[in-house]
Amino acid sequence: MSEKNKKRKKPKAPPTQAHLNIAEIKDGVVILKDGTLRVILMTSSINFALKSEEEQIALISSYVTFLNSIDFPLQIVVQSRKMQIQNYIDQLTAQENQQTNELLKVQIADYKSFIKEYVELGDIMTKKFFIIVTYDPLSNAKKSFFSRFKEVLKPVISVKLKEELFQRRKKDIDLRVANVSSGLQSMGLNVIQLDTQALIELYYSTYNPDIAFSEPVGDISKIQVER
C-alpha cells in the first residue's frame, strides 16, 4: 500500500461495546464494567383501583413492609412497547391455509384483517415491569479516574471476574434476589428471574426497538462469538 493510500485510510470506529456499560452476561447475572452485578426480575401487575378498601390497605401495608426489609438499592423499570402480533398473525395464516372449509377460511381471513387493523389504528401498547436487584462489592473504590476512562475507551480490558470470585458475589446477590422475590410475592405478584437468554433479548430489544422484532436474537447457545 502506497503512502498516499495510507493517509486516506480512515481510523477504525470504536466498537459498540465501548458505549455500553455491560462487560458480560452469564448465569442470569449482568456484570458491569465496574465489577458490580445486576439481576433482573420481571413481575406481574396489580390493578390497585379495582381492589376494595380493605385490600388496598393490606397491599399498602405489605409494600411498606417490603421496603423496610430492603437495605440495598433497587431499580423499578416500566417498559412500554407497541404490541407485536406478527406471531399470532402467522398462526392464523397457517390455520387459514390448512382449513378445508371455505366458510371458515373466509372467517379466519376476516378476523385476521380485523386484528391487524385494530392494533394499527389503536396503537395498543404492552407494558412490562422489571425490578433490578443490584450488588456493589466496591470493587472499583480504589480505581483512578484514568483507569475508569480507559475501560470505557477499551472495553476488551474491562473487568472479567474470575469464576471463583464471581460465584462468591453471585451467592450474595442471590440472597438479595430471594429477599426481593419473597417480598413481592407477599403482595400477590408473580415474579420471574430473567435467565441469560432473556437478559440478552431484553437488552437487545431495548437498544434496538425498531429491528428487534424483525431480526430477533435467536438461541444464544448457537451463536459463535469471536474472541
N, C-alpha and C positions, 0 to 999 in steps of 0.2 A: 504494500500500500504506500502510495506517494505521500510526501509531507503535506501536500495540498489537501488530499483526501482526509488525512488525519485531523487537520484543523477543522474541517467541515463536520466531522463526526460529533453528533450531539451527545451530551452527557446522559448517562443512563438514569431514567427516572427512578425515584425511590420506590420500593415495593409497597403494596397495600398495607402489609403488616406494620409499616412504620407509622401509620396513622391510627392503629388500633392499640388498645391498652391490654390486649389479651396475649399472654405468652403461650398458653397451652390449655387444652380442654381434655380431660381424661377422667375415667371412673366417675362421671357425673359431677365433676368439680371443675370450675373455671379458675385457672391460675393466672393472675395478672402479672404484669412485668415487674411490679414492686414486691412480688412474693406473697401478696395477700390472696385469700381464697374466696370464692363465691359459690353458693349452691342456690339454685332457683327452684322454688316451689310454685306450682300452678294450683289455684284454688277455685272452687265454685263461688257463686254469689248468693246473697240473700236479699229478697225484696222486703226491706225493712218496713215500708209504708203499709204493706198488706198484713203485717203482724198485729195481733191485739196489743193493748196497752201493757198487759202483764208480760207478754212475750218480748215486747220491746225493752222493758225494764230488765228482764232476765238477760237479754242479749247485751245490753249496755254493761251490766254487771260482769258478765263473762269477758267482755272486751277489756274492761278496766283491770280485771284480774290477770288477763293475758299480758297487758302492757306492763303491769307491775312485776311480772315474772321474768321480763327481759332486761338483761343488763349489758346488752351489746347492740350495735347499730343494726337496723333493719331498713330495707327499702321496699316500698309498696308501689308497684307499677301497673297501670291500667293501659292496655294496648288495644286501640281501635283499628279495625281493618274493614275494608269493603268486603262484603260476603262473596266468597268464591264458590260457585255452584257447578263448575265445569265437570267435576267427578260425578255429580248427581245427574247432570245432563247426559253424560256419556252412558250412564247406566240405563237411562230412559231410552236412549238411541239404540242400545243393544237389545232392550226388550221390544222396541218397535220393529227392529229388523227380524227378530225371531218370531214375532206374532203372525199367526196364520189367519186369524180372524180379521177381516178388513175393517170392520167397525171399530174393534178395539185398537187397531193400528192407527186409525184416524184420531181416535180419542187420545191416545198417547202423544201423538204429534201435536194436537191442540193444547194438551196440558203442558207439554214441553215448551211450546211457544209462550204460553201464559206465564210460566215460571220465569223464563228469561226476561220477558218484558216487565214483569212485576219487580224483579230485582234491579233492573237497569233504571226504571223510572223512579222507584222508591229510594234508590241509593242506600240500601239496607246495610247497616254496619254490624259487625260482630265485635264483642268485647272479651278480652281475656285478662285475667287477674293473676299477677305474679307477686310473690314475696321473695325478696333476695336476702339470703342469710349471709352475713359477712364474717370473715375471720382475719384479723390482722396480728401476726406474730411479731410485729415491729421489726421485721427483717431488714427494712430499709432505713432504720433510725440513724445509722452512722454513715449513710451514703452522702457524698457531697453533691452539690448542685450539678457539677460537671459529669459525675458518674451517671446521674439520672438522665441528663440531657443526652449523653452518649447512648443510653439504652433506647431512647426514642428514635435517634437517627439510625441506629443499627440494631434492629430487633433480633437479629440472629445471635447476639450476645446477651440477650435478655435472660432473666432468671429461669433456670430449668432445675426444678427441685430434684434432689436425689431421691430415689424411691423410698428409702427408709425415713427420711425427713418428711416426705410427702405423706406417707402413711400415718406418721405421728400427728401431723397437722390435720389430716382428714378425720382422725378419731375425734379430735377436739371440735371440729365443725359439725361432725355427725351428732354430737351431743346437743349442740345448739339447734340443729335441724329437728331432732326428736322433740326438744322443748317447744319449738315453734309449732310443729305439726300437732302436738297434743293440745296446745292452747287453741289453735284454730278449729280443731275437731270438736272441742268442747262447746263451740258456738254453732255447731251443726254444719260446718263447712267440710267439703270433701277436699282432700289435699293429695297432690301427686308430686313427687320429686322428679324433675326432668333428668333423663339419662344423657349420656354423651351425644347420641344421635339427635335427641330432641333439642339439646342445647345448641348444637351446630345449626340445626334448622331454624331455631329461634333467632340466633344472631344473623344468619344469612338473610332471613326474611325481613329482619329489622333494618339492616343496612342496604338491602336490595328489594324494597317493597314492590317495585314495578315489574321485576323479572322473576321474582321468587316463585310465582305460580306457574309461569310458562316454562321455567328452567329450574326444576326442583333439585335439591342437593343429591338425592338418591342415597343408597346404602353406603355409609362411610367405610364399612369393612371392605368394600370392593374398590375403594379409591386408593390409588397409588400416589404417594407423596414423595417427591424428590427431596433429598436432604443434602 
